[in-house]
Amino acid sequence: MVDARGLRCPIPVIRLARRAQDLDPGELVTVWSTDPAAVHDVPAWARMRGHAIEGSVDVDAADGAFTAITVRVGG
């Protein structure tokens, strides 16, 4: 999981990219982001890198709302 809450573009994608480098093809990683641009930027990054978006959900947590985007690492 990558907690990028409170960070603005491009930092959520940069942190996600760093985490994905350590994962094997087929593994899942979820990024938590409060940046509205992440809902567009993360899928665009995933497409360019050969990864797939498994899902996206808006979370209304006690400490604030954020979007959780799950990526399946490609090979």
Secondary structure as the mmCIF struct_conf table of DSSP 4:
data_model
#
loop_
_struct_conf.conf_type_id
_struct_conf.id
_struct_conf.beg_label_comp_id
_struct_conf.beg_label_asym_id
_struct_conf.beg_label_seq_id
_struct_conf.end_label_comp_id
_struct_conf.end_label_asym_id
_struct_conf.end_label_seq_id
STRN STRN1 VAL A 2 ALA A 4
TURN_TY1_P TURN_TY1_P1 ARG A 5 GLY A 6
TURN_TY1_P TURN_TY1_P2 CYS A 9 PRO A 10
HELX_RH_AL_P HELX_RH_AL_P1 ILE A 11 GLN A 21
TURN_TY1_P TURN_TY1_P3 ASP A 22 ASP A 22
BEND BEND1 LEU A 23 LEU A 23
TURN_TY1_P TURN_TY1_P4 PRO A 25 GLY A 26
STRN STRN2 LEU A 28 SER A 33
TURN_TY1_P TURN_TY1_P5 PRO A 36 ALA A 37
HELX_RH_AL_P HELX_RH_AL_P2 ALA A 38 ARG A 49
TURN_TY1_P TURN_TY1_P6 GLY A 50 GLY A 50
STRN STRN3 ALA A 52 ALA A 61
TURN_TY1_P TURN_TY1_P7 ALA A 62 ASP A 63
STRN STRN4 GLY A 64 ARG A 72
#
